[in-house]
Amino acid sequence: MGLCLPCLGGAAEDVVETPDPEIKRRQLAEAAEKRQMEASSRGVKNPYSVEQKKKKQEDMEKRIASSGSVEGGLRWQLG
């Protein structure tokens, strides 16, 4: 019947310490962010252009939302 004691036979070097929960959480968050960045840029040849188009679209949506209606649009009258 054998005993597993870390003090015998140099087994103390083989013991793996678990990292601090805060460090582990930060590492997981960084890994998730990295995966998200890689996934969002997959298949995109010019990521800067995509970001500019996205910002332009968001600005346009904000303008429309703040004005309450589309200005300069055509109005049709039946008559």
C-alpha positions, 0 to 999 in steps of 0.5 A: 500500500503506497502513500502519495506524499509530496515530501518523498522522492521530489514529488513537490516539484510536480505539484501544480499550483492553481492560479489566483481566481482574479488572475484566472478571470483576467486571463480568460477575459483576455483570451475571449477578447482575443478570440472575438477580435480574430473572429470579427476580422476573419475574411476581412481584407481591410479592417480599417475600412470596415470600422470606418463604414461601421462608424459612418452607419452609426452616425447616420442612425444617431442623426435619424433618431435625434431628428425624429424624422427623415429630413430631405426625403421625398413626400408623395401626395395622392391626388 
